[in-house]
Amino acid sequence: MFVVPVIDLKGGRVVHARRGERSSYHPLVTPLASSSQPLDVVRGLLALAPFRALYVADLDAIGGAGSHSDVVRTLRAEFPALEVWVDAGYRDAAALEASLAPGLVPVIGSESLASAEALAAMLADCPGAMLSLDSRGDAMLGPPELFEQPHRWPASVIVMTLERVGTGTGPAADRLRAIRAARPDGRVIAAGGVRDARDLETLEVLGMHAVLVASAIHDGSLDRATLGRFAGH
């Protein structure tokens, strides 16, 4: 299992995500960087640990209020060895196809999808895309059948528990177990709530392929030694 740091982009800045309440996100303040500019933050992350991948949530694109595609292109050029996973609110195959580039892995968020058929069309064009099964509390965000029919899922599935993001309340272990059991042959990626090294060890025992982390990196709850163990190299 490896850790994938997350940057949430809004208005050209990296913002601090918490509980999925996007209207209240503020620019990130972190000891790893002198500003909330994306390049500064990613340089700080890579100085801390040799991460193999970066998750980018383009909140403007997800909300239909713009795009950070230029920022993503700059990150790819500046850090060519870094695989970039991008959720840019992809709603159909055309939007997904327009974003494809070497070293970029599209993440299809269930909250952005109108139907399971839309997902099927997108995966037909890009079978390497990931699916993010988005939820907030007991509410599943997106077409209900996506959550009930694991055969529709691609090989890599992110379990995004938005109400736990930025809260340090711990991963949603029961939900992660259920998704892992539903697709034992797939790669399940945890997102939301990681507090410390013990949580990472628990997720590894649960059979997670990777885990998305932001707050616990920036507040120092995960130190350099721990992140080095789980950097994926």
Helices and strands as residue ranges (DSSP letters): E 2-10, E 13-16, G 22-24, E 26-27, H 38-48, E 53-58, H 59-62, H 69-78, E 83-87, H 93-99, E 104-109, G 110-112, H 116-125, E 130-136, E 139-141, H 144-148, G 150-152, E 156-161, G 162-164, H 173-182, E 187-191, H 197-205, E 210-213, H 215-218, H 224-229
